[in-house]
Amino acid sequence: MSSDEAAHTRRACHPALDNIQLVAFDLDGTLIDSVPDLAAAIDATLEEQGQQPVGAEKVRDWVGNGSYKLVQRALAHACATPEDRLDSQTVETAHACFLECYAEAPCTRTTLYDGTRQCLRALATRNVTCVLITNKPIALVAPILSHFELADFFTLTLGGDSLDEKKPHPAPLLHAAQQTGIAPAKALMVGDSRHDIAAGKAAGFRTLAVTYGYNHGEPIADSRPDHIVATLAELA
């Protein structure tokens, strides 16, 4: 990097990145808008169960705690039954159907949010280590990263079933810090939901939230992240 480029990099650095060596990104609602494809798979699953489809706007409020919880919420809504009263075998069967439907077309309608690629390229230029920590099943992550040519940006990718715990538990973040050899105090968690912010705080990471994405209809400011941005381009 030339001295002019280095000077530009220093000027452009967002305060959230001060002294940061590791950035952990959420996927759904942060880097990609995946709700259209998730909703298509949920609706196909509900129809298989003899229920009416619910559409994208409902699904948007249910995303964030992994695929099993998403299916459970959809079934509870469709059946007008509390989640804890659903038959577990019914949920398991519906979940398996959902995974099959979603795996068939995970990128048909999914799009990158504005600023995603710009941000990742800028962090790579600055030699900041990036990892991906999502609650989506790991088997469903690779096809999406490949489709959007994002895989090479991440040193480590963790899905919701990669470890015994998932966000909002801090374990995936602490695992990423351990694997990269970077202290949590020099790490930043970037996400769109309260689960991302809670995981980051519990792990001792700095936290940054985007104002778009999926947060169960709640203002992300209520989770008190250290920083808030309207687009990831602000980190570029």
C-alpha positions in Angstrom: 0.0 0.0 0.0 1.4 3.4 -0.9 1.7 6.2 1.6 -1.2 8.0 0.0 -3.4 4.9 0.2 -2.4 4.4 3.8 -3.3 8.0 4.6 -6.7 7.6 2.9 -7.3 4.4 4.9 -6.6 6.2 8.2 -8.9 9.1 7.3 -11.7 6.8 6.2 -11.7 4.5 9.2 -15.0 4.5 11.1 -14.6 5.0 14.9 -16.1 1.5 15.4 -12.9 0.1 13.8 -10.4 1.9 16.1 -7.9 -0.7 17.3 -10.1 -3.5 15.8 -8.3 -6.5 14.3 -11.2 -8.9 14.0 -14.7 -8.3 12.7 -17.4 -10.9 13.1 -20.4 -10.5 10.7 -23.9 -11.9 11.0 -25.3 -13.0 7.6 -29.1 -12.8 7.2 -30.3 -9.3 7.6 -26.8 -7.9 7.8 -24.9 -8.9 4.6 -27.9 -10.4 2.7 -31.6 -9.9 2.4 -32.6 -13.6 2.4 -36.2 -13.3 3.6 -37.7 -13.7 0.1 -36.1 -17.2 -0.3 -36.8 -18.1 3.4 -40.4 -17.1 3.0 -40.8 -19.2 -0.2 -39.4 -22.2 1.7 -41.6 -21.6 4.7 -44.7 -21.2 2.6 -44.0 -24.4 0.7 -43.5 -26.2 4.0 -46.8 -24.9 5.4 -48.6 -26.0 2.3 -47.1 -29.4 2.7 -48.5 -29.4 6.2 -52.0 -28.4 4.9 -51.6 -24.8 6.2 -52.0 -21.5 4.5 -48.9 -19.6 3.4 -47.8 -16.6 5.5 -45.7 -14.5 3.2 -42.5 -12.6 3.5 -43.5 -9.9 5.9 -44.4 -12.4 8.6 -41.2 -14.3 8.1 -39.2 -11.1 8.3 -40.2 -10.8 12.0 -39.4 -14.5 12.8 -35.9 -14.7 11.5 -32.9 -14.6 13.8 -32.8 -17.7 16.0 -32.0 -20.4 13.5 -34.1 -22.5 11.1 -35.8 -24.7 13.6 -37.1 -21.7 15.6 -38.3 -20.1 12.3 -40.3 -23.2 11.4 -41.7 -23.4 14.9 -42.8 -19.8 14.8 -44.4 -20.3 11.4 -46.3 -23.4 12.5 -47.5 -21.8 15.7 -48.9 -18.9 13.7 -50.5 -21.0 11.1 -52.1 -23.4 13.6 -53.0 -20.6 16.1 -51.2 -22.7 18.7 -48.5 -21.5 21.2 -45.1 -22.7 20.2 -44.7 -24.8 23.4 -47.9 -26.7 22.6 -46.9 -27.8 19.1 -46.2 -31.5 18.7 -42.5 -32.0 18.5 -42.6 -34.6 15.8 -44.7 -32.3 13.7 -42.1 -29.5 14.1 -39.3 -31.9 13.3 -41.0 -33.1 10.1 -41.8 -29.5 9.0 -38.2 -28.5 9.7 -36.8 -31.3 7.6 -39.2 -30.2 4.8 -38.1 -26.6 5.1 -34.4 -27.5 4.9 -35.0 -29.4 1.8 -37.1 -26.7 0.2 -34.7 -24.0 1.1 -31.6 -25.9 0.0 -33.2 -26.3 -3.5 -33.2 -22.5 -4.0 -31.3 -20.5 -1.4 -30.3 -17.6 -3.8 -33.2 -17.2 -6.2 -34.5 -14.0 -4.7 -31.8 -13.2 -2.1 -29.8 -10.1 -2.6 -26.7 -8.4 -1.1 -27.4 -5.3 0.8 -25.8 -2.1 -0.5 -22.4 -1.6 1.0 -21.7 -5.3 1.8 -19.0 -5.9 -0.8 -17.6 -2.4 -0.5 -17.2 -3.0 3.3 -15.6 -6.4 3.0 -13.1 -5.3 0.3 -12.1 -2.3 2.5 -11.5 -4.5 5.5 -9.5 -6.9 3.4 -7.3 -4.0 2.2 -6.7 -3.0 5.8 -5.8 -6.6 6.7 -8.6 -6.8 9.2 -9.5 -10.5 9.9 -13.2 -11.2 9.1 -15.3 -14.1 10.2 -18.9 -15.0 9.6 -21.1 -16.1 12.5 -24.7 -17.0 11.6 -27.5 -19.0 13.2 -28.3 -20.5 9.8 -27.4 -24.2 9.5 -23.8 -24.4 8.2 -24.7 -26.6 5.2 -26.9 -23.8 3.8 -24.2 -21.1 4.2 -21.6 -22.3 1.6 -23.9 -22.1 -1.4 -24.9 -18.6 -0.6 -21.3 -17.4 0.0 -20.3 -19.1 -3.3 -23.2 -17.5 -5.2 -22.3 -14.0 -4.1 -18.5 -14.7 -4.2 -18.0 -13.8 -0.5 -16.3 -16.9 0.8 -12.8 -15.6 0.4 -13.4 -12.7 2.6 -13.9 -14.9 5.7 -11.1 -16.7 7.6 -13.7 -18.7 9.6 -17.4 -19.4 9.0 -19.7 -20.7 11.8 -23.3 -21.8 11.4 -25.9 -22.3 14.1 -25.1 -26.0 14.3 -21.3 -25.6 14.2 -21.0 -25.5 18.0 -23.2 -26.6 20.9 -24.4 -23.0 21.3 -25.4 -20.3 18.9 -26.1 -16.5 19.3 -27.1 -14.9 21.5 -24.7 -17.2 23.4 -21.2 -15.8 23.3 -19.6 -19.2 22.5 -19.3 -18.7 18.7 -17.7 -15.3 19.1 -15.3 -16.5 21.7 -14.5 -19.5 19.5 -13.7 -17.2 16.6 -11.5 -15.1 18.8 -9.6 -18.2 20.0 -9.2 -19.6 16.5 -7.9 -16.4 15.1 -5.7 -15.6 18.1 -7.3 -12.1 18.5 -8.4 -10.9 21.9 -12.2 -10.0 22.2 -11.2 -6.5 23.3 -9.9 -6.0 19.7 -12.9 -7.6 18.0 -16.2 -6.1 16.7 -19.5 -7.9 16.2 -21.6 -6.5 13.3 -25.3 -7.5 13.1 -28.9 -6.5 12.7 -30.6 -8.0 15.7 -30.7 -8.0 19.5 -29.2 -11.5 19.4 -26.0 -10.3 17.6 -25.6 -7.4 20.1 -26.2 -9.6 23.1 -23.7 -12.1 21.9 -21.2 -9.4 21.2 -21.5 -7.8 24.6 -21.4 -11.1 26.4 -18.2 -12.1 24.5 -16.5 -8.8 25.3 -16.6 -7.6 21.7 -17.4 -4.1 20.6 -20.8 -4.0 18.9 -22.1 -2.4 15.8 -25.7 -2.6 14.5 -27.2 -1.9 11.1 -30.6 -0.1 11.0 -32.1 -2.4 8.3 -32.4 -6.2 8.6 -34.5 -8.3 10.9 -35.0 -7.5 14.6 -38.5 -8.8 15.4 -39.9 -5.3 14.7 -37.9 -3.7 17.5 -35.6 -0.6 17.1 -32.1 -1.9 17.2 -31.1 1.1 19.3 -33.0 -0.5 22.1 -30.2 -3.1 22.3 -27.7 -0.4 23.0 -25.0 -1.3 20.5 -21.7 0.7 20.7 -22.3 2.0 17.1 -25.1 2.1 14.6 -24.8 2.5 10.8 -27.4 2.9 8.1 -25.2 1.0 5.6 -22.0 -1.1 5.8 -20.4 1.3 3.3 -19.8 3.5 6.4 -17.1 1.0 7.5 -15.4 1.2 4.1 
